[in-house]
Amino acid sequence: MLTNFSNKFRNLKFVFLKIIAMNLESRITEQMKEAMKSKNTIALEALRAIKSELLLLKTAGGDGSVSESQEIALLQKLIKQRKEAAEQFTANNRNELAEKEMAQAQVIQTFLPQQLSPEELERKIREIIAQTGAASAKDMGRVMGAASSQLAGKAEGKTIAETVKRLLGEL
């Protein structure tokens, strides 16, 4: 009985590790299959957009490989595009199209790392300010450079910039 449990656990562990090791492209493909089965057109459109942009990024690089930081930047760009489009649709009283864009942005968001809470973001930026030795708002560029690279995918650039500006203003 114990041996049987051990084998099942080993198989489960293998499946779990396989899922974790999946790259973005294979995760997108799996999600596309699920979206097609469930007839979720909004998710399918968002996933196709990711896959298309990922393919363009791969072919533009030459060697066909894409780093994790490039994937994160790509996902953030797609989310930003969807949010900007939603703002435009809302401004033109096209709320149904704005909702569709925001729903697609939420689908894309699921592929990004867990976002930092405002408190965690502030704590991390305070650490970066201390590391860089920033003393005033004049050092914003140096702090933003370090913060953008360290917090890539964990917070939006706009939120990072606002927090850095506020914290440097307090110094």
OpenMM code with the backbone's topology and positions (N, CA, C; nanometers):
from openmm import Vec3, app, unit

residues = "MET LEU THR ASN PHE SER ASN LYS PHE ARG ASN LEU LYS PHE VAL PHE LEU LYS ILE ILE ALA MET ASN LEU GLU SER ARG ILE THR GLU GLN MET LYS GLU ALA MET LYS SER LYS ASN THR ILE ALA LEU GLU ALA LEU ARG ALA ILE LYS SER GLU LEU LEU LEU LEU LYS THR ALA GLY GLY ASP GLY SER VAL SER GLU SER GLN GLU ILE ALA LEU LEU GLN LYS LEU ILE LYS GLN ARG LYS GLU ALA ALA GLU GLN PHE THR ALA ASN ASN ARG ASN GLU LEU ALA GLU LYS GLU MET ALA GLN ALA GLN VAL ILE GLN THR PHE LEU PRO GLN GLN LEU SER PRO GLU GLU LEU GLU ARG LYS ILE ARG GLU ILE ILE ALA GLN THR GLY ALA ALA SER ALA LYS ASP MET GLY ARG VAL MET GLY ALA ALA SER SER GLN LEU ALA GLY LYS ALA GLU GLY LYS THR ILE ALA GLU THR VAL LYS ARG LEU LEU GLY GLU LEU".split()
positions = [
    Vec3(0.0831, -0.1194, 0.0000),
    Vec3(0.0000, 0.0000, 0.0000),
    Vec3(0.0871, 0.1251, 0.0000),
    Vec3(0.1893, 0.1256, 0.0823),
    Vec3(0.2786, 0.2399, 0.0898),
    Vec3(0.3515, 0.2601, -0.0434),
    Vec3(0.3896, 0.1521, -0.1071),
    Vec3(0.4579, 0.1609, -0.2362),
    Vec3(0.3652, 0.2210, -0.3415),
    Vec3(0.2389, 0.1809, -0.3390),
    Vec3(0.1412, 0.2333, -0.4333),
    Vec3(0.1248, 0.3848, -0.4149),
    Vec3(0.1166, 0.4298, -0.2904),
    Vec3(0.1057, 0.5728, -0.2610),
    Vec3(0.2310, 0.6461, -0.3062),
    Vec3(0.3461, 0.5858, -0.2827),
    Vec3(0.4731, 0.6457, -0.3215),
    Vec3(0.4795, 0.6660, -0.4728),
    Vec3(0.4351, 0.5680, -0.5491),
    Vec3(0.4359, 0.5794, -0.6950),
    Vec3(0.3398, 0.6879, -0.7424),
    Vec3(0.2213, 0.6944, -0.6802),
    Vec3(0.1247, 0.7981, -0.7180),
    Vec3(0.1797, 0.9368, -0.6877),
    Vec3(0.2446, 0.9493, -0.5723),
    Vec3(0.3025, 1.0771, -0.5340),
    Vec3(0.4124, 1.1166, -0.6320),
    Vec3(0.4960, 1.0218, -0.6711),
    Vec3(0.6036, 1.0482, -0.7650),
    Vec3(0.5459, 1.0942, -0.8990),
    Vec3(0.4395, 1.0291, -0.9457),
    Vec3(0.3751, 1.0696, -1.0710),
    Vec3(0.3153, 1.2093, -1.0599),
    Vec3(0.2500, 1.2366, -0.9474),
    Vec3(0.1911, 1.3685, -0.9248),
    Vec3(0.2998, 1.4753, -0.9205),
    Vec3(0.4100, 1.4446, -0.8560),
    Vec3(0.5218, 1.5380, -0.8468),
    Vec3(0.5764, 1.5674, -0.9870),
    Vec3(0.5868, 1.4657, -1.0709),
    Vec3(0.6359, 1.4842, -1.2072),
    Vec3(0.5427, 1.5747, -1.2868),
    Vec3(0.4130, 1.5528, -1.2761),
    Vec3(0.3154, 1.6350, -1.3475),
    Vec3(0.3233, 1.7792, -1.2994),
    Vec3(0.3349, 1.7976, -1.1684),
    Vec3(0.3433, 1.9320, -1.1118),
    Vec3(0.4683, 2.0039, -1.1610),
    Vec3(0.5823, 1.9370, -1.1599),
    Vec3(0.7058, 1.9979, -1.2075),
    Vec3(0.6982, 2.0293, -1.3562),
    Vec3(0.6302, 1.9444, -1.4309),
    Vec3(0.6142, 1.9679, -1.5741),
    Vec3(0.5318, 2.0946, -1.5981),
    Vec3(0.4272, 2.1139, -1.5194),
    Vec3(0.3434, 2.2327, -1.5328),
    Vec3(0.4226, 2.3581, -1.4980),
    Vec3(0.5012, 2.3536, -1.3919),
    Vec3(0.5808, 2.4693, -1.3508),
    Vec3(0.6835, 2.5034, -1.4588),
    Vec3(0.7431, 2.4010, -1.5178),
    Vec3(0.8493, 2.4219, -1.6159),
    Vec3(0.7970, 2.4678, -1.7518),
    Vec3(0.6664, 2.4664, -1.7709),
    Vec3(0.6108, 2.5066, -1.9001),
    Vec3(0.6459, 2.6518, -1.9283),
    Vec3(0.6891, 2.6759, -2.0485),
    Vec3(0.7187, 2.8134, -2.0838),
    Vec3(0.5895, 2.8858, -2.1207),
    Vec3(0.6012, 3.0130, -2.1448),
    Vec3(0.4823, 3.0942, -2.1721),
    Vec3(0.4072, 3.0440, -2.2941),
    Vec3(0.4790, 3.0101, -2.3996),
    Vec3(0.4141, 2.9686, -2.5234),
    Vec3(0.3296, 2.8427, -2.5042),
    Vec3(0.3822, 2.7457, -2.4319),
    Vec3(0.3051, 2.6226, -2.4103),
    Vec3(0.1867, 2.6476, -2.3166),
    Vec3(0.2025, 2.7381, -2.2194),
    Vec3(0.0895, 2.7724, -2.1319),
    Vec3(-0.0204, 2.8414, -2.2116),
    Vec3(0.0196, 2.9283, -2.3047),
    Vec3(-0.0772, 2.9972, -2.3897),
    Vec3(-0.1533, 2.8952, -2.4746),
    Vec3(-0.0794, 2.8024, -2.5337),
    Vec3(-0.1421, 2.7005, -2.6185),
    Vec3(-0.2431, 2.6183, -2.5400),
    Vec3(-0.2071, 2.5790, -2.4188),
    Vec3(-0.2999, 2.5018, -2.3341),
    Vec3(-0.4243, 2.5833, -2.3014),
    Vec3(-0.4043, 2.7101, -2.2676),
    Vec3(-0.5177, 2.7968, -2.2349),
    Vec3(-0.6066, 2.8206, -2.3578),
    Vec3(-0.5439, 2.8277, -2.4757),
    Vec3(-0.6220, 2.8455, -2.5987),
    Vec3(-0.7129, 2.7249, -2.6212),
    Vec3(-0.6616, 2.6062, -2.5962),
    Vec3(-0.7428, 2.4851, -2.6117),
    Vec3(-0.8627, 2.4900, -2.5174),
    Vec3(-0.8380, 2.5305, -2.3939),
    Vec3(-0.9465, 2.5404, -2.2958),
    Vec3(-1.0490, 2.6456, -2.3364),
    Vec3(-1.0000, 2.7591, -2.3868),
    Vec3(-1.0907, 2.8668, -2.4292),
    Vec3(-1.1763, 2.8222, -2.5474),
    Vec3(-1.1163, 2.7463, -2.6376),
    Vec3(-1.1931, 2.6960, -2.7525),
    Vec3(-1.3000, 2.5972, -2.7076),
    Vec3(-1.2633, 2.5092, -2.6146),
    Vec3(-1.3590, 2.4104, -2.5648),
    Vec3(-1.4763, 2.4784, -2.4948),
    Vec3(-1.4457, 2.5823, -2.4176),
    Vec3(-1.5512, 2.6503, -2.3413),
    Vec3(-1.6168, 2.7635, -2.4205),
    Vec3(-1.5712, 2.7841, -2.5449),
    Vec3(-1.6259, 2.8884, -2.6326),
    Vec3(-1.6147, 3.0285, -2.5706),
    Vec3(-1.5029, 3.0523, -2.5036),
    Vec3(-1.4754, 3.1809, -2.4408),
    Vec3(-1.4014, 3.2686, -2.5429),
    Vec3(-1.4777, 3.3472, -2.6190),
    Vec3(-1.4186, 3.4242, -2.7286),
    Vec3(-1.3272, 3.5364, -2.6794),
    Vec3(-1.3595, 3.5966, -2.5672),
    Vec3(-1.2760, 3.7055, -2.5155),
    Vec3(-1.1385, 3.6525, -2.4772),
    Vec3(-1.1364, 3.5414, -2.4038),
    Vec3(-1.0084, 3.4822, -2.3651),
    Vec3(-0.9316, 3.4367, -2.4882),
    Vec3(-1.0016, 3.3787, -2.5833),
    Vec3(-0.9369, 3.3285, -2.7037),
    Vec3(-0.8715, 3.4426, -2.7822),
    Vec3(-0.9398, 3.5559, -2.7942),
    Vec3(-0.8825, 3.6712, -2.8639),
    Vec3(-0.7567, 3.7206, -2.7928),
    Vec3(-0.7627, 3.7289, -2.6604),
    Vec3(-0.6472, 3.7758, -2.5834),
    Vec3(-0.5300, 3.6787, -2.5975),
    Vec3(-0.5581, 3.5497, -2.5914),
    Vec3(-0.4527, 3.4488, -2.6022),
    Vec3(-0.3910, 3.4479, -2.7416),
    Vec3(-0.4733, 3.4654, -2.8424),
    Vec3(-0.4206, 3.4724, -2.9792),
    Vec3(-0.3310, 3.5950, -2.9965),
    Vec3(-0.3681, 3.7058, -2.9344),
    Vec3(-0.2857, 3.8269, -2.9417),
    Vec3(-0.1499, 3.8031, -2.8761),
    Vec3(-0.1498, 3.7359, -2.7610),
    Vec3(-0.0236, 3.7054, -2.6932),
    Vec3(0.0624, 3.6159, -2.7817),
    Vec3(0.0007, 3.5113, -2.8336),
    Vec3(0.0760, 3.4164, -2.9155),
    Vec3(0.1332, 3.4851, -3.0396),
    Vec3(0.0560, 3.5711, -3.1023),
    Vec3(0.1011, 3.6440, -3.2203),
    Vec3(0.2204, 3.7334, -3.1871),
    Vec3(0.2081, 3.8119, -3.0820),
    Vec3(0.3173, 3.9015, -3.0422),
    Vec3(0.4417, 3.8228, -3.0003),
    Vec3(0.4206, 3.7106, -2.9352),
    Vec3(0.5324, 3.6255, -2.8939),
    Vec3(0.6057, 3.5707, -3.0162),
    Vec3(0.5310, 3.5304, -3.1170),
    Vec3(0.5906, 3.4800, -3.2404),
    Vec3(0.6704, 3.5906, -3.3107),
    Vec3(0.6143, 3.7113, -3.3151),
    Vec3(0.6859, 3.8240, -3.3743),
    Vec3(0.8156, 3.8542, -3.2988),
    Vec3(0.8094, 3.8464, -3.1669),
    Vec3(0.9269, 3.8708, -3.0843),
    Vec3(1.0337, 3.7645, -3.1082),
    Vec3(0.9910, 3.6400, -3.1216),
    Vec3(1.0858, 3.5308, -3.1471),
    Vec3(1.1556, 3.5472, -3.2812),
    Vec3(1.0801, 3.5822, -3.3830),
    Vec3(1.1387, 3.5946, -3.5163),
    Vec3(1.2244, 3.7196, -3.5291),
    Vec3(1.1945, 3.8232, -3.4535),
    Vec3(1.2725, 3.9472, -3.4593),
    Vec3(1.4088, 3.9290, -3.3936),
    Vec3(1.4180, 3.8395, -3.2954),
    Vec3(1.5424, 3.8198, -3.2218),
    Vec3(1.6496, 3.7485, -3.3002),
    Vec3(1.6128, 3.6699, -3.3980),
    Vec3(1.7116, 3.5992, -3.4780),
    Vec3(1.7340, 3.4563, -3.4340),
    Vec3(1.7667, 3.4365, -3.3063),
    Vec3(1.7951, 3.3007, -3.2598),
    Vec3(1.6701, 3.2251, -3.2156),
    Vec3(1.5564, 3.2910, -3.2132),
    Vec3(1.4303, 3.2245, -3.1809),
    Vec3(1.4029, 3.2065, -3.0331),
    Vec3(1.4874, 3.2638, -2.9478),
    Vec3(1.4633, 3.2506, -2.8043),
    Vec3(1.4172, 3.3845, -2.7472),
    Vec3(1.3380, 3.3746, -2.6430),
    Vec3(1.2848, 3.4928, -2.5766),
    Vec3(1.3093, 3.4759, -2.4269),
    Vec3(1.3675, 3.5775, -2.3638),
    Vec3(1.3939, 3.5701, -2.2204),
    Vec3(1.2661, 3.5970, -2.1414),
    Vec3(1.2697, 3.5625, -2.0154),
    Vec3(1.1537, 3.5846, -1.9292),
    Vec3(1.1236, 3.7338, -1.9154),
    Vec3(1.2271, 3.8166, -1.9089),
    Vec3(1.2052, 3.9611, -1.8975),
    Vec3(1.1399, 4.0164, -2.0250),
    Vec3(1.1749, 3.9601, -2.1413),
    Vec3(1.1109, 4.0024, -2.2660),
    Vec3(0.9639, 3.9608, -2.2673),
    Vec3(0.9349, 3.8410, -2.2157),
    Vec3(0.7960, 3.7943, -2.2084),
    Vec3(0.7145, 3.8849, -2.1184),
    Vec3(0.7715, 3.9217, -2.0035),
    Vec3(0.7009, 4.0084, -1.9091),
    Vec3(0.6749, 4.1445, -1.9719),
    Vec3(0.7758, 4.2001, -2.0403),
    Vec3(0.7591, 4.3296, -2.1058),
    Vec3(0.6508, 4.3212, -2.2135),
    Vec3(0.6469, 4.2116, -2.2873),
    Vec3(0.5461, 4.1915, -2.3904),
    Vec3(0.4059, 4.1885, -2.3295),
    Vec3(0.3894, 4.1135, -2.2216),
    Vec3(0.2590, 4.1036, -2.1559),
    Vec3(0.2151, 4.2389, -2.1011),
    Vec3(0.3089, 4.3121, -2.0419),
    Vec3(0.2758, 4.4441, -1.9891),
    Vec3(0.2331, 4.5387, -2.1009),
    Vec3(0.3006, 4.5299, -2.2149),
    Vec3(0.2657, 4.6144, -2.3295),
    Vec3(0.1243, 4.5834, -2.3769),
    Vec3(0.0905, 4.4555, -2.3849),
    Vec3(-0.0430, 4.4163, -2.4302),
    Vec3(-0.1510, 4.4630, -2.3321),
    Vec3(-0.1224, 4.4540, -2.2038),
    Vec3(-0.2184, 4.5005, -2.1027),
    Vec3(-0.2373, 4.6518, -2.1147),
    Vec3(-0.1272, 4.7226, -2.1310),
    Vec3(-0.1341, 4.8686, -2.1438),
    Vec3(-0.2157, 4.9063, -2.2672),
    Vec3(-0.1957, 4.8374, -2.3785),
    Vec3(-0.2726, 4.8649, -2.4997),
    Vec3(-0.4214, 4.8456, -2.4753),
    Vec3(-0.4569, 4.7371, -2.4065),
    Vec3(-0.5979, 4.7082, -2.3795),
    Vec3(-0.6591, 4.8158, -2.2900),
    Vec3(-0.5845, 4.8595, -2.1887),
    Vec3(-0.6364, 4.9614, -2.0972),
    Vec3(-0.6539, 5.0953, -2.1685),
    Vec3(-0.5585, 5.1304, -2.2527),
    Vec3(-0.5703, 5.2560, -2.3276),
    Vec3(-0.6888, 5.2512, -2.4234),
    Vec3(-0.7073, 5.1374, -2.4880),
    Vec3(-0.8219, 5.1226, -2.5789),
    Vec3(-0.9523, 5.1336, -2.5003),
    Vec3(-0.9564, 5.0729, -2.3816),
    Vec3(-1.0765, 5.0795, -2.2987),
    Vec3(-1.1082, 5.2242, -2.2596),
    Vec3(-1.0042, 5.3023, -2.2280),
    Vec3(-1.0241, 5.4428, -2.1946),
    Vec3(-1.0837, 5.5189, -2.3127),
    Vec3(-1.0328, 5.4911, -2.4318),
    Vec3(-1.0845, 5.5567, -2.5518),
    Vec3(-1.2305, 5.5179, -2.5770),
    Vec3(-1.2608, 5.3914, -2.5614),
    Vec3(-1.3983, 5.3462, -2.5819),
    Vec3(-1.4924, 5.4085, -2.4790),
    Vec3(-1.4475, 5.4176, -2.3550),
    Vec3(-1.5290, 5.4782, -2.2502),
    Vec3(-1.5531, 5.6259, -2.2805),
    Vec3(-1.4490, 5.6945, -2.3256),
    Vec3(-1.4630, 5.8366, -2.3586),
    Vec3(-1.5617, 5.8585, -2.4722),
    Vec3(-1.5763, 5.7593, -2.5593),
    Vec3(-1.6688, 5.7694, -2.6728),
    Vec3(-1.8011, 5.6965, -2.6478),
    Vec3(-1.8304, 5.6717, -2.5208),
    Vec3(-1.9547, 5.6037, -2.4798),
    Vec3(-1.9742, 5.4688, -2.5470),
    Vec3(-1.8681, 5.3929, -2.5615),
    Vec3(-1.8751, 5.2568, -2.6162),
    Vec3(-1.8376, 5.1597, -2.5044),
    Vec3(-1.9196, 5.1564, -2.4005),
    Vec3(-1.8888, 5.0799, -2.2803),
    Vec3(-1.8765, 4.9303, -2.3045),
    Vec3(-1.9554, 4.8763, -2.4003),
    Vec3(-1.9475, 4.7321, -2.4270),
    Vec3(-1.8100, 4.6954, -2.4827),
    Vec3(-1.7525, 4.7822, -2.5648),
    Vec3(-1.6184, 4.7559, -2.6182),
    Vec3(-1.5119, 4.7776, -2.5109),
    Vec3(-1.5342, 4.8750, -2.4240),
    Vec3(-1.4405, 4.8991, -2.3139),
    Vec3(-1.4363, 4.7791, -2.2200),
    Vec3(-1.5516, 4.7232, -2.1905),
    Vec3(-1.5576, 4.6050, -2.1029),
    Vec3(-1.4853, 4.4864, -2.1659),
    Vec3(-1.4994, 4.4719, -2.2962),
    Vec3(-1.4315, 4.3630, -2.3672),
    Vec3(-1.2795, 4.3796, -2.3565),
    Vec3(-1.2310, 4.5011, -2.3763),
    Vec3(-1.0868, 4.5278, -2.3672),
    Vec3(-1.0348, 4.5016, -2.2257),
    Vec3(-1.1111, 4.5429, -2.1256),
    Vec3(-1.0687, 4.5206, -1.9868),
    Vec3(-1.0699, 4.3719, -1.9526),
    Vec3(-1.1660, 4.2982, -2.0064),
    Vec3(-1.1703, 4.1537, -1.9838),
    Vec3(-1.0481, 4.0864, -2.0464),
    Vec3(-1.0093, 4.1320, -2.1651),
    Vec3(-0.8901, 4.0766, -2.2285),
    Vec3(-0.7650, 4.1109, -2.1474),
    Vec3(-0.7602, 4.2315, -2.0932),
    Vec3(-0.6462, 4.2712, -2.0102),
    Vec3(-0.6360, 4.1808, -1.8867),
    Vec3(-0.7499, 4.1440, -1.8300),
    Vec3(-0.7490, 4.0541, -1.7140),
    Vec3(-0.6987, 3.9152, -1.7509),
    Vec3(-0.7333, 3.8677, -1.8689),
    Vec3(-0.6847, 3.7372, -1.9150),
    Vec3(-0.5328, 3.7425, -1.9289),
    Vec3(-0.4825, 3.8476, -1.9898),
    Vec3(-0.3370, 3.8619, -2.0097),
    Vec3(-0.2666, 3.8750, -1.8753),
    Vec3(-0.3293, 3.9447, -1.7818),
    Vec3(-0.2718, 3.9669, -1.6483),
    Vec3(-0.2406, 3.8356, -1.5772),
    Vec3(-0.3168, 3.7310, -1.6049),
    Vec3(-0.2958, 3.6026, -1.5360),
    Vec3(-0.1610, 3.5401, -1.5678),
    Vec3(-0.0949, 3.5837, -1.6745),
    Vec3(0.0340, 3.5273, -1.7113),
    Vec3(0.1512, 3.6043, -1.6522),
    Vec3(0.1229, 3.7160, -1.5861),
    Vec3(0.2276, 3.7933, -1.5202),
    Vec3(0.2502, 3.7394, -1.3788),
    Vec3(0.3688, 3.7634, -1.3221),
    Vec3(0.3914, 3.7243, -1.1824),
    Vec3(0.2941, 3.7973, -1.0903),
    Vec3(0.2775, 3.7442, -0.9702),
    Vec3(0.1892, 3.8051, -0.8703),
    Vec3(0.2288, 3.9505, -0.8489),
    Vec3(0.1316, 4.0403, -0.8563),
    Vec3(0.1561, 4.1832, -0.8394),
    Vec3(0.1784, 4.2164, -0.6918),
    Vec3(0.2666, 4.3123, -0.6665),
    Vec3(0.2944, 4.3560, -0.5301),
    Vec3(0.1808, 4.4425, -0.4779),
    Vec3(0.1535, 4.4308, -0.3505),
    Vec3(0.0553, 4.5190, -0.2882),
    Vec3(0.1196, 4.6573, -0.2746),
    Vec3(0.0401, 4.7614, -0.2544),
    Vec3(0.0988, 4.8958, -0.2390),
    Vec3(0.2006, 4.9037, -0.1246),
    Vec3(0.1738, 4.8314, -0.0160),
    Vec3(0.2662, 4.8332, 0.0977),
    Vec3(0.3970, 4.7638, 0.0624),
    Vec3(0.3887, 4.6498, -0.0054),
    Vec3(0.5090, 4.5770, -0.0465),
    Vec3(0.5891, 4.6600, -0.1469),
    Vec3(0.5191, 4.7248, -0.2388),
    Vec3(0.5857, 4.8072, -0.3385),
    Vec3(0.6610, 4.9213, -0.2712),
    Vec3(0.5954, 4.9868, -0.1767),
    Vec3(0.6601, 5.0978, -0.1065),
    Vec3(0.7833, 5.0496, -0.0302),
    Vec3(0.7725, 4.9347, 0.0344),
    Vec3(0.8859, 4.8787, 0.1099),
    Vec3(1.0025, 4.8486, 0.0167),
    Vec3(0.9743, 4.7862, -0.0974),
    Vec3(1.0791, 4.7526, -0.1942),
    Vec3(1.1452, 4.8792, -0.2486),
    Vec3(1.0647, 4.9809, -0.2778),
    Vec3(1.1213, 5.1043, -0.3321),
    Vec3(1.2049, 5.1755, -0.2266),
    Vec3(1.1626, 5.1711, -0.1014),
    Vec3(1.2445, 5.2298, 0.0064),
    Vec3(1.3810, 5.1607, 0.0124),
    Vec3(1.3813, 5.0274, -0.0046),
    Vec3(1.5074, 4.9523, -0.0053),
    Vec3(1.5943, 4.9955, -0.1236),
    Vec3(1.5336, 5.0135, -0.2389),
    Vec3(1.6076, 5.0548, -0.3588),
    Vec3(1.6639, 5.1954, -0.3399),
    Vec3(1.5866, 5.2847, -0.2783),
    Vec3(1.6346, 5.4207, -0.2516),
    Vec3(1.7562, 5.4151, -0.1601),
    Vec3(1.7503, 5.3294, -0.0593),
    Vec3(1.8641, 5.3146, 0.0325),
    Vec3(1.9860, 5.2562, -0.0405),
    Vec3(1.9639, 5.1578, -0.1271),
    Vec3(2.0738, 5.0943, -0.2019),
    Vec3(2.1418, 5.1930, -0.2960),
    Vec3(2.0617, 5.2760, -0.3622),
    Vec3(2.1175, 5.3698, -0.4598),
    Vec3(2.1733, 5.4957, -0.3943),
    Vec3(2.1389, 5.5178, -0.2691),
    Vec3(2.1871, 5.6369, -0.1990),
    Vec3(2.1187, 5.7646, -0.2458),
    Vec3(1.9983, 5.7524, -0.2946),
    Vec3(1.9245, 5.8685, -0.3432),
    Vec3(1.8910, 5.9616, -0.2273),
    Vec3(1.9078, 6.0920, -0.2526),
    Vec3(1.8858, 6.1899, -0.1467),
    Vec3(1.7764, 6.2907, -0.1798),
    Vec3(1.7387, 6.2998, -0.3067),
    Vec3(1.6367, 6.3980, -0.3438),
    Vec3(1.5683, 6.3539, -0.4731),
    Vec3(1.4748, 6.4367, -0.5174),
    Vec3(1.4017, 6.4076, -0.6405),
    Vec3(1.4931, 6.4092, -0.7629),
    Vec3(1.6114, 6.4698, -0.7511),
    Vec3(1.7071, 6.4724, -0.8613),
    Vec3(1.7573, 6.3312, -0.8954),
    Vec3(1.7482, 6.2415, -0.8002),
    Vec3(1.7979, 6.1043, -0.8187),
    Vec3(1.6899, 6.0100, -0.8713),
    Vec3(1.5789, 6.0639, -0.9178),
    Vec3(1.4671, 5.9806, -0.9617),
    Vec3(1.5065, 5.8860, -1.0750),
    Vec3(1.5848, 5.9328, -1.1701),
    Vec3(1.6257, 5.8488, -1.2826),
    Vec3(1.7032, 5.7263, -1.2377),
    Vec3(1.7942, 5.7458, -1.1438),
    Vec3(1.8748, 5.6349, -1.0925),
    Vec3(1.7869, 5.5343, -1.0180),
    Vec3(1.6953, 5.5850, -0.9354),
    Vec3(1.6057, 5.4973, -0.8589),
    Vec3(1.5093, 5.4253, -0.9532),
    Vec3(1.4560, 5.4959, -1.0515),
    Vec3(1.3625, 5.4344, -1.1467),
    Vec3(1.4301, 5.3241, -1.2273),
    Vec3(1.5554, 5.3449, -1.2663),
    Vec3(1.6277, 5.2424, -1.3408),
    Vec3(1.6397, 5.1136, -1.2613),
    Vec3(1.6787, 5.1273, -1.1352),
    Vec3(1.6935, 5.0098, -1.0491),
    Vec3(1.5577, 4.9481, -1.0170),
    Vec3(1.4601, 5.0324, -0.9889),
    Vec3(1.3272, 4.9820, -0.9528),
    Vec3(1.2614, 4.9117, -1.0707),
    Vec3(1.2748, 4.9684, -1.1886),
    Vec3(1.2125, 4.9074, -1.3072),
    Vec3(1.2697, 4.7695, -1.3352),
    Vec3(1.4000, 4.7541, -1.3185),
    Vec3(1.4594, 4.6225, -1.3458),
    Vec3(1.4270, 4.5228, -1.2356),
    Vec3(1.4287, 4.5653, -1.1105),
    Vec3(1.4035, 4.4728, -0.9996),
    Vec3(1.2563, 4.4364, -0.9857),
    Vec3(1.1674, 4.5266, -1.0226),
    Vec3(1.0247, 4.5044, -1.0011),
    Vec3(0.9492, 4.4752, -1.1310),
    Vec3(1.0218, 4.4416, -1.2361),
    Vec3(0.9601, 4.4147, -1.3662),
    Vec3(0.8547, 4.3051, -1.3546),
    Vec3(0.7357, 4.3376, -1.4003),
    Vec3(0.6266, 4.2412, -1.3988),
    Vec3(0.5532, 4.2309, -1.2666),
    Vec3(0.6102, 4.2879, -1.1611),
    Vec3(0.5477, 4.2792, -1.0296),
    Vec3(0.4647, 4.4022, -0.9960),
    Vec3(0.4822, 4.5074, -1.0778),
    Vec3(0.4042, 4.6300, -1.0603),
    Vec3(0.4089, 4.7071, -1.1918),
    Vec3(0.3076, 4.7875, -1.2164),
    Vec3(0.3033, 4.8691, -1.3376),
    Vec3(0.4048, 4.9814, -1.3271),
    Vec3(0.4626, 5.0176, -1.4408),
    Vec3(0.5626, 5.1236, -1.4438),
    Vec3(0.5096, 5.2556, -1.3908),
    Vec3(0.3846, 5.2858, -1.4228),
    Vec3(0.3229, 5.4103, -1.3775),
    Vec3(0.3132, 5.4129, -1.2250),
    Vec3(0.2748, 5.3017, -1.1665),
    Vec3(0.2629, 5.2920, -1.0209),
    Vec3(0.3994, 5.3033, -0.9550),
    Vec3(0.4996, 5.2400, -1.0149),
    Vec3(0.6361, 5.2486, -0.9617),
    Vec3(0.6815, 5.3941, -0.9641),
    Vec3(0.6624, 5.4617, -1.0771),
    Vec3(0.7062, 5.6012, -1.0913),
    Vec3(0.6371, 5.6922, -0.9897),
    Vec3(0.5068, 5.6736, -0.9710),
    Vec3(0.4336, 5.7564, -0.8752),
    Vec3(0.4855, 5.7346, -0.7331),
    Vec3(0.5125, 5.6102, -0.6986),
    Vec3(0.5612, 5.5778, -0.5634),
    Vec3(0.7015, 5.6336, -0.5430),
    Vec3(0.7884, 5.6180, -0.6426),
    Vec3(0.9253, 5.6706, -0.6324),
    Vec3(0.9209, 5.8221, -0.6144),
    Vec3(0.8388, 5.8886, -0.6958),
    Vec3(0.8288, 6.0344, -0.6886),
    Vec3(0.7820, 6.0793, -0.5503),
    Vec3(0.6811, 6.0111, -0.4991),
    Vec3(0.6263, 6.0463, -0.3677),
    Vec3(0.7303, 6.0250, -0.2582),
    Vec3(0.7997, 5.9104, -0.2609),
    Vec3(0.8969, 5.8792, -0.1567),
    Vec3(1.0202, 5.9707, -0.1643),
    Vec3(1.0638, 6.0033, -0.2842),
    Vec3(1.1771, 6.0949, -0.2975),
    Vec3(1.1377, 6.2356, -0.2552),
    Vec3(1.0124, 6.2722, -0.2738),
    Vec3(0.9646, 6.4030, -0.2293),
    Vec3(0.9629, 6.4154, -0.0790),
    Vec3(0.9539, 6.3024, -0.0089),
    Vec3(0.9517, 6.3024, 0.1370),
    Vec3(1.0914, 6.3203, 0.1968),
    Vec3(1.1953, 6.2971, 0.1169),
    Vec3(1.3326, 6.3056, 0.1687),
    Vec3(1.3761, 6.4480, 0.1948),
] * unit.nanometer
topology = app.Topology()
chain = topology.addChain("A")
for resn in residues:
    res = topology.addResidue(resn, chain)
    for name in ("N", "CA", "C"):
        topology.addAtom(name, app.Element.getBySymbol(name[0]), res)
